Amino acid sequence: MYCENGSSVLTFDDTGLGKMYNSPIAAGECDPTTRQVTMLIQDPSENEFTFTQLLGTCLVKEKCECTAIALDSLNIGGFIDSTSPFYSQMTSSDSKLPFISVSGCTTSMICASGYSLLLFDDTGLGKVFDTLSTSGQCIAKTNKWKVDTGSRVRLTTFNQMYGICVVNDSETPPGVSTSTTIPTTTTVDTNCTPSSFSTLAFAYSNDYDAEDFSEYWNDEHTTQMPSDLELSWIKFANIRFDTVNEDSIQYHNTWDELDLSIKDRLPDPSLGFNSSVTGSDILKIIEKFADNTQAPVCRAKMMIFVKRYPDEVDIDRLVGKLREHHIALQIYVTDTPKGGSHSETLYNLASRTNGMCIFYEEARKAGYGGTRSSKLFYAANPKVSGRGSVQLPIPQVPIYGYDLYLVVEDGPLKYFENMTISWNYTSSSQPVSNLINKTTIDAYYYNSNLGVIFMSVHDTISSITMHYSYSDKKVRTVQLRLYSLSGVPLSWPTYED
């Protein structure tokens, strides 16, 4: 059974048994002996169930279109005026973006430790929360938020959820009113679109062997086509990180200027930490690039080469900043780090910002090939465990050829066995399938955790399924990304936590 226009399937039978699906598709297999229908499991954590007959209907989801915007000192100017009692705090450079988490019609705003969340709207209503976070429920009929502000009578209605993290002050009262002057069309980064020209940055650890990295860069510089690069990038940047004295980011107008700068700033052991207990400063470098004012950051891409793991695990603030500007991270991580303790931080960061985190065997000299100008049309982070299958969101893409990148494990390849992607076109009942396994990854992708499937999209896709097999039962996130050089995405792919 299939529902259109974003509706969800509800299946049931004459016994009163029913099942609601969080997808437009439900499929089952009929047993000719018992004449009962066994439903195909979409979530490996669910138990199998059987209907005496298969009835179904489509339930239209309410559209949640309430406005929620994360603010900091850089973008709050259009939302308040100087009469606000917290004007100095909100415009202070110390104020930070809250992290936004969206689940259905519920949106949460979260501040880091040491900050308080200040929430307000365009009516002058505002609240400073004692906790680090708060949630709002979008009411589809009114497009307004219902927020628990501590009232014992009812939830408080906010026209919008404008949130900013201000430095925690014990003398700050729990509730405030703000005076706002908000244009009705104001949004964050309105000029940031999927077709914006931006910056391509290369960041590389000083722990790399200079000769090895020079060899990689020479291949990279000669492989990339200037005509392709011009489709996306008007600025280039490079930064060498993991040095005792932090390097500055170098910005350039041409690909050849970037080439000269990298060759002049190859890894140098005399500048490094020279310690296996020191973690990488890569997270600081990523945030530094996101905050720069010398090159555009909307739709920027960072190619990051990691030889030392970070020690940090809290990335909420950085995730919010990267999402705000739609900065994409493509992270390459060695399996022989020089220090640091948390490789999973890099994988989680890439997952939550629609990037990729690729682990490779140092001894295999993994290739980093691929055009740097392809655009992201689709991103999904399905959870998998053991063996099973999962129904994927349907890509809303034009008719082109696409490379589907599958990052199949959250570290060096160890438990992955195989994965099959199957999709159906509306014009045909026969699925198209493509398989990757350990043998193909080892042969073509240097035993990294990355596989690539080419999808020739010649008609509208009606469904897409991922079948997977791992030798363990750990629940892990798979990074699926669909790229193409042709065309421009109509909208940004959604983010997932």
N, C-alpha and C positions, 0 to 999 in steps of 0.2 A: 504494500500500500504506500502511496506517495501523495503528499500534500504540497500544494504550490503556495507561492507568495509568503513564504516564511511561516506557514502554519505548522503546528505540531500534530502528530498522529495520536489518537486515542483508540486502542483496540479493546474489545470486550467480547463476551459470549452470553448465552442465555442462562448461565449459572450465576451471573453477577460478578464474575472475575473480570477485572479490567487492568489495563496497563497504559500509563501515559509516557510517551517518548519525548525526549528533549531534542528531537530531530524530525525532519519531514518524512522519514522513511521507516517502515516496519516490514520485516520479512519473516516468513515462516515456512516450514516444510510439512506437507500433509502425509500422514501415515495411511496408506491405502487399506491397511487391515483394520485399524481402530477408527479411521476417518476422523482423527483428531489432528490439530495443527500444533506443532512444536515451534515456538518462536526462536529465531536466531538471536543469540545473545550479542548485544553491542558493547556491554561493559563486562570485562572478565570477572569483576567482583560480584556480579549478579548470579542468581540461581536460575536454572532452566525452568520454564513453565509451559503448560499446554492448554490450549483452548478446545472446547468441544466443537466450536464453530468460530470462524473468524469474521467479526463485524468491526467496522471502524468508522471514525469520523474525524474531520479536521477541526482543530481548535485554533482560532485566530488569536495570536499573541497581541496583547496591548503594546502599543508603541510608547516607549519611555523616552520622551524628548525634552526632559527638564535640563536646565543649564547648570553645569558644575565646572568651575574653573579654578585651577591651582594658581596662586599668585605668590610673588616675592617682590623684593624692592625694585626689580627691574621692570616689571610689567603692571604694578599696582596703580601707577599714576593716573590712568584713565578711569579708575573705579572709585576714588575717594577725593575729597578736597581737604584743604588745610584746617577746616573747622572740626574735623574728626578728632575726638578725644585721644585716639591712639595713632594720630597721624605720624608722629615722630618715630614710634616703634615700627609701624608698618612700612615706612619708607627707609628705615635704617638698613644699612648693608648687612646687618646681622639677621634680618628676616629671611626665611627660607621657604621654598616650595614644599607644600605637603605632598605626600605620595597619595595618589588616587587609585582606589581599587573598586572595580565595577563588577557586580554580580546580578544579572537580570536588571530589575528596576531599583536595586539598592546600590548606593554609592557611598563609600567610606573615604574619609580624609584622615591621614595619619601623619603625625609629626615625630621627629626624632626626640630622644631623651634630652631634657634641658629646654624644650620649647613648649609653648601652649598653642593650641589651635584657636584662631580667631575666625569665626564664621559670620558672614553678613550678606545682605542682599541690597537691592536698589531702593528699598523703602526706608532705610535708616535702621532697620532691625539688625541687631548683632549680638553675639555671645562669645565670651572667652571661656573655653572649656577647661575644667580642672584636669581632665584626662588627656592623653596624647592623641586621641582619635574620637571621631563621631561618625555616625551613619545617617543617611537620609533616604527615605522611601519616596520615589517619584510617583505621583498620582497622575496617571495617564490622561484623565478627563480634564484636569486643570493645568497640567504641565508645571505643577508646583511641588515643592518638597515638604514632607512631613518629617520633622526632626525632634528627637527627644532632647530637650534642653533642661530637663530636671523638674519640669512642672508636674505637679501631682494631679492636675486636672485633665490636661490633654496634650497631644503633640503640638509643636509650634510649626506654623506654616511659613516657609521661606519662598519668596519668588524665585530666587536663585541660590545656589550654594557657592559663594565666593569664599575661598579659604586661604589663609596665610599662617605660617608658623612664626610666632614672635617669641623672643627670648623670655623664658619663664621668670616672672617677677611675683614674689609672694604677696606683694601689696596690691597686685592687680585684682580688682573686683571681678566676680564671676560673670557679671553681665554688663554689657555696654550698649549704647546706641551709637550708630555712625551716621554721618551725613555723607551722602554719596551723590556723584554726578556721573551717571553711567549712560552713555549713548546706547540706544536699543540695539544697534548693530555691532557693538564692541565684542570682539572675541580675541583670544590669545593667538598671536602670531598669524594674523589673517593672510599675510603674504606667503605663508608656507604651504605649498601645494606639492603633489607628487611630480609635477613637471618643473619645479624650481631648480635653477642651476645652483650648484653648491660646491663644497670643498671635499677633495679626496686626500685623506691624511694617512701617513705611514708612521707607526710607532713601533719601536723595536728595542728589546732589552739589551743593555750593555753587556750582559753575560754571554751573548752569542760569540762564537769564534769569528773574528773579523774576516778571515778568508772565506768561511762558509757563508756568512751573510752577504759578502761582496759578490760571491758567485750567484746567490739567489737574486740579488738586486740587478745584476747585469742581465739575467734571464728575464726578469720582470720588465726592465726598461725597454728591452728590444722586442719583447712579445706584444706589449700593448700597442694598439693602433691609435695614433693621434686622432684619426677621424672618429673613432668610437669614443675616445675620452672627451672630445668636444661636444658630444651629445648631452653630457651631464655636468661637467666640471669647469668652473671658471677660476678656481683657486686650488692650490696644492699645498700640503704641509708635511713636515717631518719632525719627529722628536725622538731622541734617544733617552730612554728612561733607565731606572735602576743604577743611578750614579750617586756618589756621595754628595756632590754639589749639583743640584738640579739643573739640567739643561733648559734652555728656553725653546719654545716651539718656533720653528722656522716656516715662514709663509712665502709662497711663490706664485707667480702668474703663469708659468709655463711648466710643462713636463720636463723639459731639459734643465730648467733651473733647479727643479726638485732633484734631478739626477746628480747634478754637481754638488748640491748640499749634502745628500746622503753619502756620497763618496768622500766628502770632506769630514764626515762625522760618523765614521764606522765605529763599531764597538771597540773599546779600549780598556783592557784589564786594569790599567793603573787608575782608572776613574771609578771603578766599581766598589761594591760593598765588601768583597773578599770575605764573606761570612756566609755559612750555610744556615744560620739561625735568623737572618734578617729577611723579612718578607718584601715582596715587590711593591713599588709605589705606583703601579699602573693605574689603580683606581683614581688616585689623585691626578694623574696625567690626563685621564679621560675627562674628568670634571673640569680641569683647567682648559682643555680644548673646547668643551661645551660652553664655557663662560667667555671665550675670547670674543673680541670685537674687531679683529683684523680680517676675518674671513667669514663668509656666511656659514651658518651651522644648520639651517633648515635643510633636511634631507642629506646631510653630510654622511660620508662613510669613512670609518676608521679601520684600516688594516693593521692588526696588532699581533706582534710576534713575541711570545712569552717564554722566557727561560727560567723564570723564578715565580713561584706562586704568591699571591697576596696572603696576608694574615687576617684581613678583615672578613667578616661575614655579613654585616649589616649594609645592604646596598639600596635600601628603600629610597633615600633621597636622590641618589644617582640615577636610579631607574626613572623616577619622576622627571628629572631634568632631561634625560635622553628621550623619553617619550614626548615631552613637550615640543622638542625640536625635531622629532623623528630621525634622530641620529642612529645609523646602523653600525653595528660592530661585527667585524669578521675576525675572530680570534683564533690564532694558531698556537697550540700549546704542546711543548715537548714532553716526552715521557721520562726525561732525565733532568728534573729541575735542579737549579743550583741552591735553592732555599725556599722558604715559605711553607705554609701548611694547609692552605684551603684552595685547591684547584676547583672545587665545586662552586665557589663564589663566581668564578669566571663563567661557568656553564649556566648558572642561574641568571647571571646578568644578561647573557646573550639570549636566553630563553624568554625573559620578560621584556626584552626590547626588540624582538623579532630579528635578532642577529643569529650568528652561528658560532659555535665554539668547537674547534676541530683539534682533537688530540692525535698525535702522530708518533711513530717510532723514530727516534733521533737517528738510529743507525741506518734507516732506509732512505734518508735524505728526501723526505716527502716533497712532492711538487706542490706549489701553491697556485697553480695555473687557473685561468678563467678570466674573462673580461671583467674589468672593474666598473663598467658603465651599464650593466644590466640592471633593470628595475625590478623591485619586489612587488609582485602582484598578489601574493597569497602567503599566509603564515598560519601554522597551527602547531600546538604543543600537546599532542595526545599523551595520556598516561598509559603505560603498558606494564605487564608483569607476566612472566612465564610464557604461556602460549595462548593465543586467542586472536580476536579481530575487533576492530573498532570502526564505526561509521564516522567518516570525516566530514567537516563542513564542505559544502560544494563550492569549488572555485568559481567566482564570477569573473570570467576572463574572456576577452575577445578570441577570435579564431586565429591562433598563431601556434608556433612551436615553442615549448617551454622546457626548461631544465628544472626538474623537481629534485631539490637537494634534501637528503635524509641524513641527519646526524643521529645515529642509532644508539649511542651509548654515552653516558655522562662522564667518560674518562677513556683511557686507552682501551682498545677493543679487547674484551675478555669473555663476556657472557653471550654476546649476540650470535645467533645462528643463521636466521634468514628473515626476509621481509618481502611481502608481495603487495603491490599497489594495484588495485583493480578499479576500473571506472566504466560507467555506462553512458552512452549517448542517448538522447531522447529519440533518435531515429532508428535505434537498433536495440534488440533485447540481448545481444551477445556482448558480454563484458570484454574489455581490453585489459590485459594483465602484464605486469613487468616485475621480475624477481631480482633481488640482490641477496647475496649471501657472503659468508666469510671469504670464500674463494675469490669472488669477483672483487670484493673490497681489497683483498690482499694483492691481487694481480694489477688492478687499475688505479687504486687509491692508496697504495703504499701501506696497507694494513692500518690506515687511520680509522676513525669512527664515522667516516663520511662515505655515502654512496650517492650516485646521481642517476636519475631515470629521465629519459627524454619523453615528453608527452606531446604528441601531435594532436592538437585540438582542432578537429574539423567540423564540430557540431557542438551544440549545447550539452554540457555534462549534466546528467540527471542524478548520479550518485557516485560516490567514491569511497572505497573501503580499504583499510590497511589490515593485512593478516601478518602476524608476527610470531617469532619463536625465539625465546631466550632460555638458557640452561639454568637460570636461577629464578627466584620468585620476587626479587626486589622490584618495588614500584619505581619506575623511572620515567623521565620526560623525553620524548623524541622531538627533535626540531625538524619540522617540515617547512621548506621555503620554495616558492615557485618564482623563478626569475625569467625575464626575457629582455632581449635588446630591442624588440619591436613593440611599438605602441607605448602608451602612458597609462598607468592605473587610473581608474576613475575616482578612487578614494584610497585612503590609507588602510592597510590591513589592520584588523583589530588586535589589541594586545591581550595577553592572557597571563595570569599569575599562577 
